[in-house]
Amino acid sequence: MILPERSCKGIDKEKFLNKLIDEELILREAQQLNLHEKEDYKNRVEAFKRELLVDLYFQQYLKERNTEENQKKYYEEKKEKYTSPEMVRISIILVKKEDEAREILKKVQEGEDFAKLAEKYSKDSSAKKGGDVGFRAKKALRKEFVDAAFSMKTMAISNPIKTGDGYFIIKVTDHQKERIATFEEVEPKIASEYMNKILAERISELRNAVNIRIDSSELKNLKIE
């Protein structure tokens, strides 16, 4: 047996060959036992033929329709779906008392490193990361400091903000505007979505073209093996 050169890359040829030998030996043993004449074997072969034929039909149908050109048209129609919201990246320091928050704020304003102060004083779980909580959209931020975080300039520091957990000091370290992902960025997702869409539409067309009636009484007696 000669495999295409590309198919051989990364294959342990000796292991592959031994697998073929083992299968051939088992196949001969199965034939001697006449397993290929049994009804169970024939039923499985027929089931496999059905699955293979359906699979080949879908492959051909998709090859003709799930093209990059059609995917791009679908993307243009659904472009708003792939919008990333405006987000800010923030670091925070949480303390229990307002006077403590103001003392820390003064240290920051005097030039001390925000991240080191967060590690030392913050009661939030982000303290070990210097207070960094990553990028957050408005809906993922505490309502008490959404307005402040999204109105601040990059690298700006907020005044202490009171919440039910204590007082927060916020530092905005980055800001991303709302944007729509390009086709190239979401191409794998588009290809999958468009494939599912056109297959569902085709199946719907085929079902609508015939008269299908399911007998509920017969359905109860249906056996699935």
C-alpha positions as CSV (number, residue, x, y, z in Angstrom):
1,M,0.0,0.0,0.0
2,I,1.3,3.4,-1.0
3,L,0.0,6.4,0.9
4,P,0.2,10.0,-0.4
5,E,3.3,11.7,0.8
6,R,1.3,14.3,2.7
7,S,-0.7,11.7,4.5
8,C,2.5,10.0,5.8
9,K,3.7,12.9,7.7
10,G,3.7,12.2,11.5
11,I,2.7,8.6,11.0
12,D,4.7,5.8,12.6
13,K,4.9,3.5,9.5
14,E,5.8,0.4,11.4
15,K,2.9,0.9,13.8
16,F,0.5,1.6,10.9
17,L,1.7,-1.5,9.1
18,N,1.2,-3.7,12.1
19,K,-2.3,-2.4,12.6
20,L,-3.1,-3.4,9.0
21,I,-1.7,-6.9,9.6
22,D,-3.7,-7.3,12.8
23,E,-6.9,-6.2,11.0
24,E,-6.3,-8.6,8.1
25,L,-5.8,-11.5,10.5
26,I,-9.0,-10.6,12.4
27,L,-10.8,-10.2,9.1
28,R,-9.8,-13.7,8.0
29,E,-10.9,-15.2,11.3
30,A,-14.2,-13.4,11.1
31,Q,-14.8,-14.7,7.5
32,Q,-14.0,-18.3,8.7
33,L,-16.7,-17.9,11.3
34,N,-19.1,-16.6,8.5
35,L,-19.8,-13.4,10.5
36,H,-20.4,-11.6,7.2
37,E,-23.4,-13.9,6.5
38,K,-25.1,-13.0,9.7
39,E,-28.1,-10.7,9.8
40,D,-26.5,-8.3,12.3
41,Y,-23.6,-7.7,9.9
42,K,-25.9,-7.1,7.0
43,N,-28.0,-4.6,9.0
44,R,-24.9,-2.7,10.0
45,V,-23.6,-2.6,6.5
46,E,-26.9,-1.2,5.3
47,A,-26.9,1.4,8.1
48,F,-23.4,2.4,7.2
49,K,-24.4,2.7,3.5
50,R,-27.2,5.1,4.5
51,E,-25.0,7.2,6.6
52,L,-22.3,7.3,4.0
53,L,-24.7,8.3,1.2
54,V,-26.2,11.1,3.4
55,D,-22.7,12.3,4.2
56,L,-21.6,12.3,0.6
57,Y,-24.8,14.3,-0.4
58,F,-24.1,16.9,2.3
59,Q,-20.5,17.2,1.2
60,Q,-21.5,17.8,-2.4
61,Y,-24.3,20.2,-1.4
62,L,-21.9,22.2,0.8
63,K,-19.1,22.2,-1.8
64,E,-21.4,24.0,-4.2
65,R,-22.9,26.5,-1.8
66,N,-20.8,27.0,1.3
67,T,-18.3,29.1,-0.7
68,E,-16.3,32.0,0.6
69,E,-18.3,34.4,-1.6
70,N,-21.6,33.2,0.0
71,Q,-20.0,33.3,3.5
72,K,-19.0,36.9,2.9
73,K,-22.6,37.8,1.8
74,Y,-23.9,36.1,5.0
75,Y,-21.3,38.1,7.1
76,E,-22.5,41.4,5.5
77,E,-26.1,40.6,6.4
78,K,-25.2,39.6,10.0
79,K,-22.3,42.1,10.5
80,E,-23.9,43.7,13.6
81,K,-23.9,40.3,15.3
82,Y,-20.1,40.4,15.4
83,T,-19.8,43.7,17.2
84,S,-17.5,43.9,20.2
85,P,-18.7,46.4,22.8
86,E,-16.7,49.3,24.1
87,M,-14.4,48.1,26.9
88,V,-12.0,49.4,29.4
89,R,-9.1,47.6,31.1
90,I,-9.0,48.6,34.7
91,S,-7.0,47.9,37.8
92,I,-8.6,48.4,41.2
93,I,-7.8,48.8,44.9
94,L,-10.5,47.9,47.4
95,V,-10.3,48.9,51.0
96,K,-12.9,49.0,53.8
97,K,-12.6,52.6,55.0
98,E,-12.8,55.9,53.1
99,D,-9.9,57.5,54.9
100,E,-7.7,54.5,54.0
101,A,-8.7,54.9,50.4
102,R,-7.8,58.5,50.4
103,E,-4.4,57.8,51.9
104,I,-3.7,55.3,49.2
105,L,-4.9,57.7,46.5
106,K,-2.5,60.3,47.8
107,K,0.4,57.8,47.5
108,V,-0.6,57.1,43.9
109,Q,-0.8,60.9,43.1
110,E,2.7,61.3,44.7
111,G,4.1,58.8,42.2
112,E,3.9,55.4,44.0
113,D,3.2,52.4,41.8
114,F,-0.5,51.5,41.6
115,A,0.1,47.8,41.2
116,K,2.4,47.6,44.2
117,L,-0.1,49.5,46.3
118,A,-2.8,47.1,45.2
119,E,-0.8,44.1,46.1
120,K,-0.1,45.6,49.5
121,Y,-3.5,47.1,50.5
122,S,-6.3,45.8,48.3
123,K,-8.8,43.4,49.8
124,D,-10.0,42.3,46.3
125,S,-8.9,39.0,44.8
126,S,-7.2,40.9,42.0
127,A,-4.6,42.2,44.5
128,K,-2.1,39.4,43.6
129,K,-2.2,40.7,40.0
130,G,-1.6,44.3,41.0
131,G,-5.3,45.0,40.9
132,D,-5.7,44.2,37.2
133,V,-9.1,42.8,36.3
134,G,-8.6,42.9,32.5
135,F,-11.0,44.3,29.9
136,R,-14.6,44.8,30.9
137,A,-17.6,45.9,29.0
138,K,-20.2,48.1,30.8
139,K,-22.5,45.2,31.6
140,A,-19.6,43.3,33.2
141,L,-18.7,46.2,35.6
142,R,-20.2,47.1,39.0
143,K,-22.9,49.7,38.4
144,E,-21.3,51.9,41.1
145,F,-18.3,52.7,38.9
146,V,-19.4,52.2,35.3
147,D,-19.8,55.9,34.6
148,A,-16.4,56.8,36.1
149,A,-14.5,54.0,34.4
150,F,-15.9,54.8,30.9
151,S,-15.5,58.6,31.2
152,M,-11.9,58.5,32.4
153,K,-8.9,58.8,30.1
154,T,-6.3,56.1,29.9
155,M,-4.0,56.0,32.9
156,A,-6.3,58.2,34.9
157,I,-7.0,57.4,38.6
158,S,-10.5,57.9,40.1
159,N,-11.4,59.3,43.5
160,P,-12.6,56.7,46.0
161,I,-15.9,55.2,45.0
162,K,-18.2,53.9,47.7
163,T,-19.9,50.5,47.3
164,G,-21.4,47.9,49.5
165,D,-18.0,46.2,49.8
166,G,-16.0,49.2,50.7
167,Y,-14.2,51.9,48.7
168,F,-12.7,51.4,45.3
169,I,-9.9,53.3,43.6
170,I,-9.9,52.7,39.8
171,K,-7.1,53.1,37.3
172,V,-8.0,52.8,33.6
173,T,-5.0,51.2,31.8
174,D,-6.5,50.8,28.3
175,H,-9.6,51.6,26.3
176,Q,-11.1,49.8,23.3
177,K,-13.9,51.4,21.3
178,E,-16.9,49.5,20.0
179,R,-15.9,47.7,16.8
180,I,-17.2,45.1,14.3
181,A,-14.9,42.1,13.8
182,T,-13.6,41.7,10.3
183,F,-14.7,38.7,8.1
184,E,-11.2,37.3,8.5
185,E,-11.4,37.4,12.3
186,V,-14.7,35.4,12.4
187,E,-14.3,33.4,9.3
188,P,-14.3,29.9,11.0
189,K,-17.4,30.9,13.0
190,I,-19.1,32.3,9.8
191,A,-18.3,29.1,7.9
192,S,-19.9,26.9,10.6
193,E,-23.0,29.2,11.0
194,Y,-23.6,29.4,7.3
195,M,-23.2,25.7,6.8
196,N,-25.7,25.0,9.6
197,K,-28.1,27.6,8.1
198,I,-28.1,26.2,4.5
199,L,-28.3,22.6,5.7
200,A,-31.3,23.4,7.9
201,E,-33.0,25.2,5.0
202,R,-32.3,22.3,2.6
203,I,-33.8,19.8,5.0
204,S,-36.8,22.0,5.5
205,E,-37.3,22.2,1.7
206,L,-37.1,18.4,1.4
207,R,-39.6,17.9,4.2
208,N,-42.0,20.5,2.8
209,A,-41.9,18.8,-0.6
210,V,-43.4,15.6,0.7
211,N,-46.4,14.7,2.9
212,I,-45.0,13.5,6.3
213,R,-47.4,12.2,8.9
214,I,-46.2,10.7,12.2
215,D,-48.6,8.2,13.8
216,S,-48.3,8.8,17.5
217,S,-49.6,5.3,18.3
218,E,-47.0,3.7,16.1
219,L,-44.3,6.0,17.6
220,K,-44.9,4.5,21.0
221,N,-44.2,1.0,19.6
222,L,-41.0,2.1,17.8
223,K,-37.9,0.3,18.9
224,I,-34.5,1.9,18.5
225,E,-31.5,-0.4,18.7
